[in-house]
Amino acid sequence: MKALILIMSGIGNAVTTVPIIDNLNKKGYKVDLLVNSNTVKKFFENYSEVNAVYKLNFDFLIFSTLKNLQKNNYDYSMTIYPSQGSVSALILYMINSKIRVQNSCSYFSKYMGMKLKRPLRILDLQITDKIFLSKNYKITGKKHAVHIMNDMLENLKTSEKDLKLYYTLNHNQLEFSETFWNSKNLKNKFVIGLHTGTSGKPPFKDWPLEKWKELLLKINSNYPKFKFLLFIGPDEKEHVTYFNELKVPNLDFAKNLNISETISLISKCNLFISADSGLAHCASLFEIPQITMFGPVDYEYIQPFSKNCKILVPENYSPVYTPHAGFVSKPGECMHQLDVNTVFEEFKKLISGL
């Protein structure tokens, strides 16, 4: 039997797909992936449970790609949570698998709301989902993405206790991380991984840099033997200049890395602190103790899938954005309301338990 999973999201959402792939594999399915991100494609190179990863390019070659996938005669296909509504439904339809499922999403309303940064409810073409899909899964109540996708599998679903993340570093990753660790004199040190950005998508998820600065200095003052490794994404190069000016001697940067190299370094960190970003999900692959800060996004759907992740939210937390519906109210600057002392106190609690 053959299954195809469509991933049109970034690395964070892709990570939540791992337990679903594992389950389908155990049920006897050869699992292929269709992704629209080179980062996601590289991430899944480490998973032997994945039969093949195809790249979806939105250009004139798309029809050729989908036509070739038709030849695989898939028994089952699904779009991961959150789906892209009629867009992803049409792609599944064109692949022509026997069963095609995804979660319900008014994609046009969500897309335009993101552009305008406010709630927008426009009559969408969800009627096309009924044509393109075998089942359009309506989300009721709050569940994590992993549990939503497990429910979408219906008779193929597994028990919740069996839904787990995992990742095996390959030889090149082990060699790279060991070399990096030695070059930065991090061996046998307590290393705190930090990701101060959210890849700029959307920017209102960011915790302000001045607050990151205050937190870093506070930790350094109270725990001078700890080392900091700041992960820098391609849209965060100005963070290097900003934090270099602090002249903190035990701060190093992990920059200009691909996702495999990044994950290999995250795996060696003793603790990880970030806002709502894809790297927070990468840390959850290894059950690393972590603090993840959420503000505008409803974390109950998409928080890192790890029992070792502590979620912190601003005072009077009221999410304005859900991954499958878009904005439910107009976004503000709620991340500014998350106090540095709140994060530091939680950090101290985590440290005391290690």
N, C-alpha and C positions, 0 to 999 in steps of 0.2 A: 504494500500500500504506500501511496505517496501523498505528502502534504506540503503545502506552500504557505509560508507566513510572510505577509507584506509589512515592511517596517518603513514608514515614511516620517519617522521622528528621529530625534537625536540619540546620543549615546545613553542618556539617562533612562529613557523609555525602553531602549533596546535591551538594557540590562534586565529589566523586569520580565523580558520574554524568556530568559534562560530556563526557569522552572517549567514553562509550557513546552518548550522544545524537548526538554528531558522527559516529560510525561508522554508526549506523542511518540518519542523514540522508544520508550518502554512498551508502548502499546503496539509496536510493530511497524510504525510509519518511518519511511525515509523522509527526512525533513529538509526542504530547500527554503532558502530565504531570498526575497526580492527587496533590496534596500535602495534608498536614494542618497546615501551618504558614504563616502569613501572611508570615513572614520569608523562607521558601524560595520562596514565590510571587513575592515582590517581586524576589528575587535573579535569577530566570529571566526577568524582563522584558527583560533586556539581550541575550537570546539569540534571534537571528532564526531559528536552527535549530529552535527550539521552536514548534510550530504553535499550541498553546493550553495554558493552565495552568488546571486546575480545582481548586477548594478542597473538601477532604473534611471535612465537619463531622459529628462523632459525635452527632447529634441526630435528631429525627424526619424531617429533610430528607434524611438519608443515602440512603434508598431511592429518593427522587425523583432525586437526583444520579446514582446508579448506573443507574437505569432510563434516564435520558437518555443516559448514556455507552454503553449497549447499542446505541443507534441508530447509533453511529459505526462499528459492524461492524469492530472491530479485528482485524487479521491476527495481531498479536503483542502480548503484554503480559508485563511482568516487574516484580517487586518488587526494589528496589535492595538491596544488601548493607548492613547485615544485615536480613533479613526479619523479620516479626512472626509467623512460623509460621502457624498455622491462621487467625489473624485476617486477615492480608494475603492468604492463599490464598483465603479465602472472598470477599474483595472482588474479586479477579481473576475468580473463578468467576461472580460476579453481573454482572460487566461482559460476560462471555460472549464473550471474544475466542477466536480459533481455537486459538492457542498461548498457554499460560500457564505461566511458569517463575519460580522463586525458589530461594534457598538453603534447605537444611534447617535448621529451628530448633525446639527444644522451647520454644515461647513461654511456656507457663504456668509451666514450671520456671524459666525465665529471669526472668520477671516476679516470681514469688513470692520467688525468691532475692534479687532486688534489694531487695524490701521488707524481707526478713529479714536482709539483708546477710550471707549465707552460702550455700555451695553447696547446691542442692536439686535432687534428681532425682526427679520425679514422673512417673508414666505420663501422657504427654501424648497429645493427639488427633492425632498425626502421620498416623494412618491416613486422616484426613479430607483431608490434603494429596494423597493418591493419587486422591481423588475430585475435588478442586477443581482440581488442576494437571495440565498435560500432562507436566511433569517437575519433580521435586523434586531440586535439585542438592545432592549431598552433598559437603561440604568435606573434602578430604584434604590434609594438609600445610599449610604456612603460605604464604599468598599475600596480596598487597595486595588491597584491595577492588576496585580497578580491574581487576586481572587476574582476580579471581573472576567479576566481572560479564561481562568479555569472554569467559571460558570458557563462561558460561551461555548466551551467544548461539549457541554451537556453530557451525553452518555459516555464520552471519552474522558471526562473530568476525573481528577484524582483527589484523595483526601487532603485537607489543608495541611496536615502535619508532614506530608511528603513534598510540599512545595518549598524548594530550597535553592539558593543561589550557590554557584561554585565556579571556580576558574583555576586552571592549571597553567602555571608559567612554563614556557618552553625554555630550551637551553639558551637561546640567544637572550631572552629576557633575564634569566638568572645571571648570566654573564654580564649583561649591561648594568643591572642594578648593583651587583657586587663591585664592579669597577667604579661606578659612580659613588657608591657609599665610601669606598676606600679613598677616592680622590678628594672627597669633602670631609674626611676624617669623622665619619658618622658611625663607624663600627663601635658597637657596645655602648652607644649613646642613646638617650631617650629622645626620639625625634617626633616632633609635632608637624604633621602635614597641614598646610593651610592653602585654601583656594579662595582668594579674595574677590573673584569675579563670578559671573554667571554666564559667561560667553556673550553678554550684552543682549540676551534674548529672554524676556524683555528687560530693559534696564531697571525698571522699578522693583525687580527682585533683588537687586544689589543692596548689600549693607554698606553704608557710606565708608569711604576709605579712611576718613578721620577716626571713625570708630574702630576699624581694624587696627589702625596705628595705636590707639589708646590701649586696646586689648593686648596687642603684641608687647608693648612696653610694660604693661602691668604684669603679664606672665613672666617676662624676662626679669623683672625686678624681684619677683617673689620666688622664681625658680631659675636662678642664673645658670645652672648646669644643663638645662634643657636646650636642645637644638631645634631650629625652625627650618622647615623646607617649604618655600612658597612656590606653588605651581602656577605657572603663567601660561594662559591660553593665547591664541593668535590675536585676539581682540583686546588683550590686556597688557600690552607692552609698556604702557605708561606707568603701570604698577611697579615695574622694576626701578624706574627713576625715583618714584615716590618713596618706596621703602628703602632704597639705597641711602637716601638722605638721612635716615634715622641712625646710621652708623652702628647698627647692632651687630657685634662681631660674630654671634652664633646664628646668623640668618644666612641661608643660601637659597638659590633659585633653581627651579627645574623648569627650563624653558626650551623652546624650539624642539620639542619632542613629539613623536607620533603617539598614538593612543596605546600601543603595546609597550613602549618605553615608559610612558606615564603610569600605566597600571603596575608595571614592575616596581616602580619606586614607591607608589602608594602602598603596595603590599608589605613594604619594609617599615612603614611608619608605625609608631606605637599608639598614636592618636591622630584623629583628623577633624579639622574644623572648617566648615564652609557654609555658604548660603545655599539656596536651592539651585544646585548645579549638577551636571552630569557626573562630575568627579566624586560627588557625595555618593552616588549610586555605585561608582567603581570601588569606593572604599568598603561598601557593604558586601562586596563579593568575598571579602576576607574576614568579615565579622570584626573589623577594627573598631574599637571604641570611638565614637564620633559624636560631634555636636553639629546639627544642621539647622540653619535658621530659615524659617518661612515667614512670609508676610502676606503678600497679595494672593498667593496661590493656595487653594485648599489642599493642605498637606495630606489629608486622610486618603486621597486618591493616589498620591504619587510620591510619598515619602520613601527614603531608602528602605528596602525590604530587609531589615536587620533588627534583631532584638537588642543589639548593642548601640543603636542610634538614638540619641536623645534629641527630640525636636524642641526648639525654642521659638516662640512667637512673640510679637509685640504685645504690650499691654492693651487690653480691650480688642483683642484679635477678632477680626471679622473679615474673612477672605472675600476678595472681589472677583476672583477668577477660578473657574473649574476647567480642567483640561478638556473635557468633552463638550462643554457648553460655552466656553469663552467667558466674557465679562458678565457678572451678575449685578455689578454696580460700578460706578466710575472709580478708577484707581487713584490713589493719593500717594503720599510719601510715608506709608506705614512703617517701612523698614527703619526710618529715622527714629521711630518710637521704641525700638528694641534697645534697651539700655546695656552699656558695656558691663556694668556690675552684674547684671543678670547672667550674662554669658560667662563672666569670670567665676561667679559663684558655682555655676554648674560645672565649669572646668575643674574647680577644686574638688567637687564631689566625685567626679570621674577619676581624678588622680588618686584620691584617697582609697578608691576601691581597686586600684591596680597593683 
